[in-house]
């Protein structure tokens, strides 16, 4: 019989920090990561020696990036591990930090995502098995095809799907940690450089550099270290999956449906209970597909709710208040950790001009090439 | 055909680039095709006016020469059935 987080001891996010997501610069990854970690430690009001293990989500830095970064905080001798899981590397790092603390193996763990753009060859090009036109179907074309399919299936104007980007660029303009911090009109988004199908550059996530860090602690650690329990955010579910055979629809949406359903079931919640959703919106159509896959509304209805403002900050469910992958950015390793940090700020009521009023329940969702999927539920105690 | 997309940006990785075949130049059009036998595959389309392509349209497969030299290399493409 499988055990879930809720069956183990209670765990909390007690600290969050970032280095802004940004275009490739000369700043070393060590400086990016350390800024986020130090901010998260200061946020939790704990010291580096209080951290008993570290999980480092990264996809492009190369082998053993962690110790070269963490030693600047003090070589405490504590265990560290690197996790690469494509776009979901940070989400995976967070999940395994949660499992370690919930299981009682550590009282306080760090989940840090850090990355810089670099050429990394995807392993599926090295399997020795040729795929039909694989080199011509990169992620933006995969999602351009899904955009065309979604528009046809639901009678939606493809240009309306670009409204997702209008919302997310607006949210990003309110976020000092976002890669893109400029609000955009629908004309600007549609008039941008064409990429594939109806997708333009501003409907696709920027892949730059950055870092995000969160501190996970047990209730015991909160008492022992004198952490402010009033700012601790309860982690009530963690779910993960990978693509399986026999799917009748696009893998990304299919595994999203299963994984989010699993997470919400663990937390005893319904899709409509979610106040804030940080979703893997690397391309505009994904936001609509995943909102529908999570069961928030019927297939084809998300575009109408979007137009009504249901997914705005202050709407029925704030979707990607950080700006999402489209505006906050998608530096890979940091992305999933950054979602948890944003939800933490929202559920504490500390998100400033991005604050979704009375947010109590947050859901973080990521998919990664492979395909893999993660979902985490955070709740205000 | 389930869906199509005209691709404007393409940057093949060195590992994928094959010196024996003609470079792929943008724009090109990719389609998702549900085969009569059941599976759905994605590949390039040829001889297709992408503005006229509509999901649901019937397509046929076609082998297209892609080699640079006299050596015969063909690859699978799809084109509108009529």
Boltz contact constraints between the chains, C-beta under 6 A:
constraints:
  - contact:
      token1: [A, 121]
      token2: [B, 15]
      max_distance: 6.0
  - contact:
      token1: [A, 125]
      token2: [B, 15]
      max_distance: 6.0
  - contact:
      token1: [A, 125]
      token2: [B, 16]
      max_distance: 6.0
  - contact:
      token1: [A, 132]
      token2: [B, 43]
      max_distance: 6.0
  - contact:
      token1: [A, 133]
      token2: [B, 43]
      max_distance: 6.0
  - contact:
      token1: [A, 133]
      token2: [B, 44]
      max_distance: 6.0
  - contact:
      token1: [A, 135]
      token2: [B, 12]
      max_distance: 6.0
  - contact:
      token1: [A, 135]
      token2: [B, 16]
      max_distance: 6.0
  - contact:
      token1: [A, 137]
      token2: [B, 30]
      max_distance: 6.0
  - contact:
      token1: [A, 137]
      token2: [B, 42]
      max_distance: 6.0
  - contact:
      token1: [A, 141]
      token2: [B, 5]
      max_distance: 6.0
  - contact:
      token1: [A, 141]
      token2: [B, 7]
      max_distance: 6.0
  - contact:
      token1: [A, 141]
      token2: [B, 30]
      max_distance: 6.0
  - contact:
      token1: [A, 144]
      token2: [B, 5]
      max_distance: 6.0
  - contact:
      token1: [A, 145]
      token2: [B, 3]
      max_distance: 6.0
  - contact:
      token1: [A, 145]
      token2: [B, 5]
      max_distance: 6.0
  - contact:
      token1: [A, 145]
      token2: [B, 32]
      max_distance: 6.0
  - contact:
      token1: [A, 148]
      token2: [B, 3]
      max_distance: 6.0
  - contact:
      token1: [A, 149]
      token2: [B, 2]
      max_distance: 6.0
  - contact:
      token1: [A, 149]
      token2: [B, 3]
      max_distance: 6.0
  - contact:
      token1: [A, 152]
      token2: [B, 55]
      max_distance: 6.0
  - contact:
      token1: [A, 194]
      token2: [B, 8]
      max_distance: 6.0
  - contact:
      token1: [A, 195]
      token2: [B, 8]
      max_distance: 6.0
  - contact:
      token1: [A, 195]
      token2: [B, 9]
      max_distance: 6.0
  - contact:
      token1: [A, 196]
      token2: [B, 5]
      max_distance: 6.0
  - contact:
      token1: [A, 196]
      token2: [B, 7]
      max_distance: 6.0
  - contact:
      token1: [A, 197]
      token2: [B, 5]
      max_distance: 6.0
